[in-house]
Amino acid sequence: MEVSINSGRDPSIPAVAKQLTDYLGHLDQDVFVCRSHDVAGRDDILSPPFDDSFWNGPPLHGVVLRGELAEWSCDAVGWLAEVVADSVAQLGVRSPLLLTVARAFSTG
């Protein structure tokens, strides 16, 4: 699965990408296992279904986390969104975020 976290015009998310993956890796949980991360460019992000003025868009500064979710359910995705939001807040990010969670299908 892929979790895209974008801070819009604020470059704060790419600045804490490594700390975020380290932070998530040290949590005592078995719901989401982060395998890798990449800084995402504007072309790597799906356009949000609402106007950019609603949050802090356009989506210019982002990170994509790739990993495994224990189950594909509203509960697991909601838990992940809460943990990501809390984790980036612990790292000092104060910008509104655009969070997108998507299944990543294997090609092989």
N, C-alpha and C positions, 0 to 999 in steps of 0.2 A: 504494500500500500504506500501511498505518497501523501504527505502532509505538507501543504504549501502554506507558509506563514509570510505575510507581506505587511510591511509598515508604511506603504505608500510613499509619500514624498520624504519621509523621515528615514535616514539610513541606519537606524538603530538595530534592526533585526540582523542584517549581514554582519554587523560589528560584534554581535554576541553569539554567532552561529556555533562556534567551537565550544564556548562555555555552555550553551544550551544543550548540545548533544552530550557533553560530559555530565551535566546536571541530571538529564533524563536517564543516563546510564547508571547513576548512583542511587536512583530512587529504588526503594524496596517494593517492587511491583512486578507483576507478570502479565500485564495487559498489553503493553506496547514495548517492543524491542526495536530500537533504532539501529539500523545496519550501516547507514551512510547519510551524508548530507552534501548538498551543493548550494552555492549561492545561485539564485535564480535571476535571470534577466527578464525584462518585460515580455519578451516573446515566449517565455516558459510558463507564464501565468495565464490561467483562464480569465477572461473578462468577467468581472462581477455582474450579477443580474440587477444592479442598481446604479444610480448615478455616483460618480466619484466624489461629489460634494458630501455624500452621506457619511463617508468615513475619513480618509486622508489620502484619497487616490489622486492620480492613477497609480496602479501597482508597479512602482519603480524599484523598490528595494525588498528583496525576498530571499527566503531560504526554503529548499525542499528537503524534507526528511524522508528517508525511505526505510521501511522496516516491516515488521509483522505485528498485526493486531490479533489478539487472542480470538476474537470473533468479530464478524461484520454485523454489528447491531447498533441501534440507536444508543443504547446504554454505553457500549464500548467507545463509540465515536464521541459521545457527550463527555465521557470521562477524560478521553484524550484531549479534547478541546479545553476542558477545565485545567488539566495538568499543564498543557502548553502555556495557556494564559497566565497561570500562577507562576510557572517557571520563568517566563520572560519578565514578569513583574519583579520577581526576586533578583533578576539580573539588572534591574534598573530601567527597563523599557517602559515608557509612559505613553507611547503613541497608540492610537486606535489601530487594530490589526484586522487584516482580512485573512481568515483561516479557511482553507479548502482541503477536504479529505477525499481522496479518490482511490479506488482499487487500481492496482498496477497488475496487469495481466502478463504472465510469462509468455514469451514468444517461442520458447523451446520445449 
